[in-house]
Amino acid sequence: MTTTSLREAGRFAELLRNELGAAVVSTDARMIRRVSSDWARLSPILMEKIPPGRFLADVAVRPTDPDQIPALLALAYEYDVPVTPRGAGTGNYGQATPFSGGVLLDLRGLDQVVAVEDGQVRTQPGARLTMVDRAVRAADADLWMFPSTKGSSLGGFIGGGSAGTGTIEHGTTSDGWVHELRIAPCDGSGTTFTVAGDDAMAYIHAYGVTGVITEVTVQTAPAREWVAFYAVFDTYAAAVEVHRALPDLPILPRLASADEPPLVANLPAPVDLDPDRVSLRIILEPSTVAEVSRLVRAAGGSVVAVLEDYGQTDRLSTMSYNHPIFFLQQSGYPCFHLEVGGLPLWDDPDAVRSVYPNSRIHLELGNRGPIGMLVADYESEERVLAGFAELESLGIGIHSPHQWNVDRHVEQVLATVPRTDPKGLLNPGKLNV
């Protein structure tokens, strides 16, 4: 707690219980430790700086009614108590770490899908994307996108994520997917307001520093059938030959992931993947399977399987983006990764790999070309940082998963915070000013 009048967590917790109800407030030490960290452990740099248990909240609140959020923030404003919002805790950058203690606002209790209608779905912020997708598919629609961890919450994905399954066609969370957000500010008002269109940008990938999302409305698309397609190749170049042809398909894939050995050996695939060959995994609309199969054979590859069950496409998604790095680390391999993008991932991969010792590429397809993860042996933070300029000189764009600062829509965020969080109580330490 930063306040001098309520230094003891128990006193503020009692105020919260009186205002919100005892059932949603906890000072249990084990539970607070669990919710005071996220999957920053994926970064060896963050594990050195913010290991689980180093920064802990004083009290955890899990609302069951959206109206409890503005009530909580009004109390926090009155007593100068920091509040760190948290979704399902699947973020990888330490966004949900309560650097200043105070309240950990656990939004998982607000998990209702409110409505699916008119090409949109409206939910509470803690609704997991697995549940949202089921509701949307039952209404004969598709979510535009979802992260590789489909158990993430929709509010958390918007507040801290950016891309995933569906990105090839629809871009990122900032590319028109978000129709409307209801926001609770920490300004003492105890109210909420609605933002839409460009006005929503200050709240997307902002880690909650501009306000807490209490309701989300995102776009949907007409439902399609999807299949999980697996192929293997002797070389990375052969896999790239197919990967770079996928944007020319009449119906775009939902996902297209490729991995080099040794990443392949640890993938939890439902089919046999040769650990010594490059794996290409695609979520395809069924009418495009024949053409992609032809492309695979023309490049010298082999089609391993085409799995028609929709659940298998979810399983394929769990091997996308940074998940292969997680599986590699689980095998005991000490590595780090960078989020990268740019044509050299297709055109000059040897130059990209040369920046760090023993590098491998996990490849994805974005709506503007190749993106993915560069995976390499971990030595030190200094060695990781030293490679940034060299990668950028090759034409590679970088997003570092080894820092916790808000790094998108920063101008909009900085312009919004004085109005919605004038005391700087929302997720302090995440906005570099």
C-alpha positions in Angstrom: 0.0 0.0 0.0 1.3 3.5 -0.8 -1.2 5.3 1.5 0.0 6.3 4.9 -3.5 6.2 6.5 -4.1 2.6 5.5 -0.7 0.9 5.7 -2.2 -2.4 6.9 -3.7 -4.4 4.2 -6.3 -5.8 6.5 -7.8 -2.3 7.1 -8.3 -1.6 3.4 -9.5 -5.1 2.9 -12.2 -4.5 5.5 -13.3 -1.4 3.7 -13.5 -3.4 0.5 -15.6 -6.1 2.1 -18.0 -3.6 3.5 -18.4 -2.0 0.0 -18.2 -5.0 -2.3 -19.1 -8.0 -0.1 -16.8 -10.4 1.7 -16.9 -13.1 -0.9 -15.0 -11.1 -3.5 -12.1 -10.0 -1.2 -9.2 -12.1 -0.1 -6.0 -11.6 1.9 -5.0 -15.3 1.7 -1.3 -15.4 1.2 -1.2 -18.4 -1.2 -3.9 -17.0 -3.4 -2.3 -13.6 -3.5 1.0 -15.1 -4.5 -0.7 -17.0 -7.4 -2.4 -14.0 -8.8 0.5 -11.6 -8.4 2.5 -12.9 -11.4 1.9 -14.1 -14.9 3.8 -16.1 -17.5 6.8 -13.7 -17.5 8.8 -16.9 -16.6 9.0 -17.5 -20.3 11.7 -14.8 -20.4 14.9 -15.6 -18.5 15.5 -11.8 -18.2 12.2 -11.2 -16.5 12.7 -14.2 -14.3 15.9 -12.6 -13.0 14.1 -9.2 -12.4 10.6 -10.2 -11.3 10.5 -13.8 -10.2 7.2 -15.0 -8.7 6.9 -13.8 -5.2 9.2 -10.7 -5.4 6.2 -8.3 -5.9 3.0 -9.2 -4.2 -0.4 -7.5 -3.8 -1.7 -6.7 -0.4 -5.3 -7.8 -1.2 -7.0 -9.6 -4.1 -10.4 -8.7 -5.4 -12.4 -10.9 -7.8 -15.6 -9.1 -8.7 -18.7 -11.0 -9.7 -20.7 -7.9 -10.8 -19.3 -5.3 -13.2 -20.6 -2.5 -11.0 -18.1 -3.6 -8.3 -15.2 -2.4 -10.4 -16.0 1.4 -10.4 -16.9 1.1 -6.7 -13.5 -0.5 -6.0 -11.7 2.2 -8.0 -13.5 5.0 -6.2 -12.2 3.6 -2.9 -8.7 3.2 -4.3 -8.7 6.8 -5.5 -9.9 8.0 -2.1 -7.2 6.2 -0.2 -4.4 6.3 -2.8 -4.2 2.5 -3.1 -2.7 1.1 -6.4 -4.8 -1.3 -8.4 -3.3 -3.9 -10.9 -5.9 -5.4 -13.2 -5.4 -9.1 -14.3 -7.2 -11.4 -16.7 -6.4 -15.1 -16.9 -2.7 -14.4 -16.2 -1.5 -15.9 -19.5 0.5 -12.7 -20.5 4.2 -13.1 -20.8 5.6 -9.7 -20.0 4.9 -9.1 -16.4 2.0 -6.9 -17.2 0.0 -8.2 -14.2 2.8 -7.9 -11.7 1.8 -5.5 -8.8 5.0 -3.5 -8.5 3.5 -1.2 -5.8 1.4 -3.7 -3.9 -2.1 -2.6 -3.2 -5.1 -4.4 -4.9 -4.8 -7.2 -7.5 -8.0 -6.9 -9.4 -8.7 -10.4 -10.7 -11.3 -10.2 -13.5 -11.9 -13.9 -14.0 -15.2 -13.7 -12.0 -16.7 -11.5 -14.7 -16.9 -14.3 -17.3 -20.3 -14.0 -19.0 -21.0 -13.8 -22.8 -23.7 -11.2 -22.8 -24.8 -11.3 -26.5 -23.9 -12.6 -29.9 -25.8 -10.6 -32.5 -25.4 -8.3 -35.6 -21.9 -9.5 -36.4 -20.5 -8.8 -32.9 -20.1 -10.5 -29.6 -20.4 -8.6 -26.3 -18.8 -10.1 -23.1 -17.6 -9.3 -19.7 -13.8 -8.9 -19.5 -13.0 -12.2 -17.8 -14.8 -14.4 -20.4 -12.3 -17.0 -21.7 -11.9 -17.1 -25.4 -12.7 -20.9 -25.4 -16.2 -20.0 -24.0 -16.6 -17.0 -26.3 -15.7 -19.1 -29.3 -18.2 -21.7 -28.4 -21.0 -19.1 -28.1 -20.0 -17.5 -31.4 -19.8 -20.8 -33.3 -23.2 -21.7 -32.0 -24.5 -18.5 -33.6 -22.9 -19.6 -36.9 -20.1 -17.1 -36.7 -16.3 -17.0 -36.2 -14.2 -14.9 -33.9 -11.9 -12.7 -35.9 -8.9 -13.9 -33.8 -7.8 -15.4 -30.6 -4.4 -15.9 -29.0 -2.3 -19.1 -29.0 -3.4 -19.5 -25.3 -7.2 -19.8 -26.1 -7.9 -20.0 -22.3 -6.9 -16.3 -22.1 -9.7 -13.9 -21.2 -11.0 -11.6 -23.9 -10.4 -8.5 -21.8 -6.9 -9.6 -21.1 -6.2 -10.3 -24.7 -7.3 -6.8 -25.7 -5.5 -5.2 -22.7 -2.3 -7.1 -23.1 -2.2 -9.1 -26.3 -2.1 -8.3 -30.0 -2.2 -11.2 -32.5 -2.9 -14.9 -32.9 -5.1 -17.3 -34.9 -7.0 -15.2 -37.4 -4.3 -12.5 -37.7 -3.5 -13.4 -41.3 -6.9 -12.1 -42.4 -7.8 -9.6 -39.7 -4.6 -8.2 -38.4 -4.1 -7.4 -34.7 -6.3 -6.3 -31.8 -5.7 -2.7 -33.0 -7.0 -3.3 -36.6 -10.7 -2.7 -36.3 -11.6 -5.8 -34.3 -12.7 -3.9 -31.1 -16.0 -2.3 -31.7 -16.6 -0.9 -28.2 -15.2 -0.9 -24.7 -16.8 0.1 -21.4 -14.1 1.6 -19.1 -14.0 2.3 -15.4 -11.6 5.1 -14.7 -9.7 5.6 -11.5 -10.6 9.3 -11.1 -12.8 9.2 -8.0 -16.1 9.3 -9.9 -17.1 5.7 -9.4 -18.6 5.7 -12.9 -17.9 4.0 -16.3 -17.9 5.3 -19.9 -17.9 3.9 -23.4 -15.3 4.3 -26.1 -15.4 3.1 -29.7 -13.4 3.3 -32.9 -10.2 5.4 -32.7 -11.1 6.5 -29.1 -10.6 2.8 -28.0 -6.9 2.8 -29.0 -5.8 4.3 -25.7 -7.2 1.2 -23.9 -5.9 -1.6 -26.3 -2.6 -3.2 -25.3 -2.4 -0.6 -22.5 -2.1 -3.0 -19.5 -5.0 -1.2 -17.8 -3.1 2.0 -17.1 -5.8 4.1 -18.7 -8.7 2.4 -17.1 -10.2 -1.0 -16.4 -12.3 -2.7 -19.1 -15.7 -3.8 -17.7 -17.3 -4.9 -21.0 -16.0 -5.7 -24.5 -17.7 -5.8 -27.9 -15.7 -7.2 -30.8 -16.5 -8.0 -34.4 -17.3 -11.5 -35.7 -17.3 -13.0 -39.2 -19.6 -15.5 -40.9 -18.6 -19.0 -39.8 -16.4 -21.2 -42.0 -15.3 -24.8 -41.7 -11.6 -25.2 -40.8 -9.2 -28.2 -40.8 -5.8 -28.8 -39.3 -3.1 -29.4 -41.9 0.3 -30.9 -41.1 3.3 -31.1 -43.5 7.0 -31.6 -43.2 10.1 -30.6 -45.2 13.7 -31.4 -45.3 14.7 -27.7 -45.3 13.5 -24.4 -44.0 13.7 -22.9 -47.5 11.3 -25.5 -48.8 8.8 -24.7 -46.0 9.1 -21.0 -46.8 8.3 -21.7 -50.5 4.8 -22.9 -49.3 4.5 -20.4 -46.5 5.0 -17.3 -48.7 2.4 -18.7 -51.3 -0.4 -18.9 -48.7 -1.5 -15.2 -49.0 -2.5 -16.0 -52.6 -5.1 -18.5 -51.6 -8.7 -17.5 -52.4 -9.6 -18.0 -48.8 -6.9 -17.1 -46.3 -5.7 -19.6 -43.7 -6.5 -18.9 -40.1 -2.9 -19.7 -39.0 0.3 -20.8 -40.6 3.1 -21.9 -38.2 6.5 -23.4 -39.1 9.3 -24.7 -36.8 12.9 -25.8 -37.3 14.5 -28.5 -35.3 15.0 -28.7 -32.3 11.7 -26.9 -31.7 9.8 -29.6 -33.5 10.8 -32.4 -31.1 8.8 -31.0 -28.2 5.6 -30.0 -30.0 2.6 -31.9 -28.6 1.2 -32.7 -32.0 -1.5 -35.4 -32.4 0.4 -36.8 -35.4 4.0 -38.0 -35.8 6.3 -35.2 -36.7 9.9 -36.1 -37.6 12.1 -34.1 -35.1 14.8 -33.7 -37.8 12.5 -32.1 -40.4 10.9 -28.7 -40.6 7.2 -28.7 -39.5 4.5 -26.6 -41.2 1.1 -26.5 -39.6 -1.8 -24.6 -41.1 -5.5 -24.0 -40.3 -7.1 -24.1 -43.7 -10.6 -23.7 -45.2 -11.4 -27.2 -46.7 -11.6 -26.0 -50.3 -8.0 -24.9 -50.2 -6.5 -28.1 -49.0 -5.9 -29.6 -52.5 -4.0 -26.5 -53.6 -1.8 -26.4 -50.5 -1.1 -30.1 -50.8 0.0 -29.5 -54.3 2.3 -26.6 -53.2 3.8 -28.9 -50.5 4.6 -31.7 -53.0 6.0 -29.2 -55.5 8.4 -27.9 -52.8 9.6 -31.4 -52.0 7.6 -31.8 -48.8 5.1 -34.3 -47.5 1.6 -33.9 -46.2 1.4 -35.7 -42.9 -2.3 -35.3 -42.0 -5.5 -33.3 -42.6 -7.6 -33.4 -39.5 -11.2 -32.3 -40.0 -12.4 -32.0 -36.4 -12.7 -28.3 -35.3 -11.2 -29.2 -32.0 -8.0 -30.2 -33.8 -7.6 -26.6 -35.1 -7.5 -25.5 -31.5 -4.9 -28.0 -30.7 -2.8 -26.8 -33.7 -3.2 -23.2 -32.3 -1.6 -24.3 -29.1 1.7 -24.8 -31.0 1.8 -21.3 -32.4 3.5 -18.0 -31.6 5.5 -18.4 -28.4 4.3 -21.8 -27.3 7.0 -23.8 -29.1 9.5 -21.8 -27.0 7.7 -22.8 -23.9 7.8 -26.5 -24.9 11.5 -26.2 -25.6 12.2 -24.6 -22.2 10.1 -27.3 -20.5 12.5 -29.9 -22.0 15.3 -28.2 -20.0 16.8 -26.1 -22.8 18.0 -22.6 -21.6 16.8 -20.3 -24.3 15.3 -16.8 -24.9 13.1 -15.5 -27.8 12.4 -12.3 -29.6 9.2 -11.4 -31.4 10.3 -10.6 -35.0 8.9 -9.6 -38.3 10.1 -8.8 -41.8 10.9 -10.3 -45.2 14.4 -11.5 -44.2 12.6 -14.3 -42.3 11.7 -15.6 -45.8 14.5 -14.1 -47.9 17.7 -14.2 -45.8 17.1 -16.4 -42.7 20.9 -17.2 -42.4 21.6 -13.5 -41.7 18.8 -13.5 -39.1 20.1 -16.6 -37.4 23.7 -15.3 -37.4 22.9 -12.6 -34.8 22.7 -15.0 -31.9 24.5 -18.3 -31.2 22.5 -21.4 -32.2 19.5 -19.5 -33.4 16.3 -21.1 -34.7 13.2 -19.5 -36.3 9.6 -20.1 -35.4 7.7 -18.7 -38.3 4.2 -17.3 -38.5 2.2 -15.5 -41.2 0.8 -12.1 -40.4 -1.4 -9.9 -42.5 1.6 -8.0 -43.8 4.1 -10.8 -44.3 6.2 -13.1 -42.2 6.4 -12.7 -38.4 7.5 -15.1 -35.7 10.0 -15.8 -33.0 13.8 -15.9 -33.1 14.9 -18.5 -30.5 18.5 -18.7 -29.3 20.8 -19.8 -26.4 20.5 -17.6 -23.5 23.7 -16.1 -22.1 22.8 -12.7 -20.5 20.6 -9.7 -20.9 23.5 -7.7 -22.3 24.0 -10.2 -25.1 20.3 -10.2 -25.9 20.2 -6.4 -26.1 23.4 -6.3 -28.2 21.7 -8.0 -31.1 18.7 -5.6 -31.5 20.6 -3.1 -33.7 22.0 -5.8 -35.9 18.6 -7.3 -36.5 17.1 -3.9 -37.2 19.9 -3.2 -39.7 18.8 -6.4 -41.6 15.2 -5.1 -41.9 13.8 -7.1 -39.0 11.3 -5.5 -36.7 11.5 -6.4 -33.0 9.1 -6.5 -30.1 11.0 -7.5 -26.9 9.1 -9.8 -24.5 11.7 -9.0 -21.9 10.2 -5.7 -20.7 6.9 -4.7 -19.1 6.4 -1.1 -20.4 3.4 -0.1 -22.4 4.9 0.2 -25.9 1.9 0.6 -28.3 -0.4 3.6 -28.8 1.9 5.4 -26.3 0.9 8.9 -27.4 -2.8 8.1 -26.9 -2.1 6.5 -23.6 -0.1 9.4 -22.3 -2.8 11.9 -23.4 -5.5 9.8 -21.7 -4.0 9.0 -18.3 -4.2 12.5 -16.8 -8.0 12.2 -17.2 -8.7 8.6 -16.3 -6.0 8.0 -13.7 -4.8 11.4 -12.4 -3.0 9.9 -9.4 -1.2 7.1 -11.4 -2.7 4.3 -9.3 -3.6 1.9 -12.2 -0.9 -0.7 -12.7 2.0 1.6 -11.6 5.4 1.0 -13.1 4.1 -0.1 -16.5 4.0 3.3 -18.2 7.5 4.8 -18.9 7.1 8.5 -18.6 
